[in-house]
Amino acid sequence: MYKTGKIFEEYINTKYLKILTVEHLDIPGMHLFGKQIRTVATESLPPHNHNNCFEVVYICSGNPSFSVGGKTYILSGGDIFITQPYEVHSTNAIPVSVSEMFWFQLDLEACESPLFLGSAAVATLQQKLQSLSSRVISMDPERTRDLLQQAFRIAASGHNPQLAAQYISLLLFLVLESSEKVGFKLTPDIGRAATYILDHITERLTLEHLASISYLSVSRFKQKFKKQMGISPRQFINAQKIQYAKELLLDGYSTTEIAACLQFESPSYFITVFRRYTSCTPQEYRKLNLELPDLSPFE
């Protein structure tokens, strides 16, 4: 039995999670507008849908994953992820990783003028959203984040819902425009660095060395890497080390052995990083996936 519209659909206003509901938005067709910063991994999202709403998620930073129809999509900063009305989606039992995102739910059939748009614009928007060839669209990170920050700020103030709706409308039409473009997300220098990280994940990886093989200064490398990957070089390295650590855990290696293999400064620091990216300790992860005995004295 799937949940329908029961995930994060009440008004929330905390430091790391802010959600505006239909009562606060006063924007025709918009059911929810949220912003969340995850500084540690959080529990997975169970299978659910959102009734007659499109859900649009924008990833500011991080590499969260979402699953729809048996396929898992690993996202990064600058990506828009769209689910169709009534479409069941989840994180496939995977904790939501360290990330920052905006998301909103939009019902284009709820009223005559959703987003205060005319009937022709609504018909075009609905037809194109329903016929998207891909549910993941790469956007200009700075422009997209600025649009959403402005829209969220205005919507949260409650003073000018028409202006907030205009920002959302502009974003959606930019998404449709971007969905029709084909292009490479990574430039050769950043692609070379990302490949090097994956090929040398058990080594001690320094930003100085990665910058040198990219023929960039360290500051320029960090800036360019984050803009293209949606995550800092160090966060990317740690995320990939944790992915490899999961494999080693299921192969029976101890926490101490894995920490040494992946060049963490100590087993306790490895445990801290592992928990941050998975919301559990290495031993808890092992026990959830294989009923193996506890091999580490550090937990």
Stockholm file with secondary structure:
# STOCKHOLM 1.0

chainA/1-299         MYKTGKIFEEYINTKYLKILTVEHLDIPGMHLFGKQIRTVATESLPPHNHNNCFEVVYICSGNPSFSVGGKTYILSGGDIFITQPYEVHSTNAIPVSVSEMFWFQLDLEACESPLFLGSAAVATLQQKLQSLSSRVISMDPERTRDLLQQAFRIAASGHNPQLAAQYISLLLFLVLESSEKVGFKLTPDIGRAATYILDHITERLTLEHLASISYLSVSRFKQKFKKQMGISPRQFINAQKIQYAKELLLDGYSTTEIAACLQFESPSYFITVFRRYTSCTPQEYRKLNLELPDLSPFE
#=GR chainA/1-299 SS CCEESCSSCSCEECSSEEEEEHHHHCCTTEEEEEEEEESSCBCCCCSEECTTCEEEEEEEEECCEEEETTEEEECCTTEEEEECTTCCEECTTCCBCSEEEEEEEECTTSSSSGGGCCHHHHHHHHHHHHTCSCSEEECCHHHHHHHHHHHHHHHHHTSCHHHHHHHHHHHHHHHHHHHTCCCCSSCHHHHHHHHHHHHTTTSCCCHHHHHHHTTSCHHHHHHHHHHHHSSCHHHHHHHHHHHHHHHHHHTTCCHHHHHHHTTCSCHHHHHHHHHHHHSSCHHHHHHHHSCCCCCCTTC
#=GC SS_cons         CCEESCSSCSCEECSSEEEEEHHHHCCTTEEEEEEEEESSCBCCCCSEECTTCEEEEEEEEECCEEEETTEEEECCTTEEEEECTTCCEECTTCCBCSEEEEEEEECTTSSSSGGGCCHHHHHHHHHHHHTCSCSEEECCHHHHHHHHHHHHHHHHHTSCHHHHHHHHHHHHHHHHHHHTCCCCSSCHHHHHHHHHHHHTTTSCCCHHHHHHHTTSCHHHHHHHHHHHHSSCHHHHHHHHHHHHHHHHHHTTCCHHHHHHHTTCSCHHHHHHHHHHHHSSCHHHHHHHHSCCCCCCTTC
//
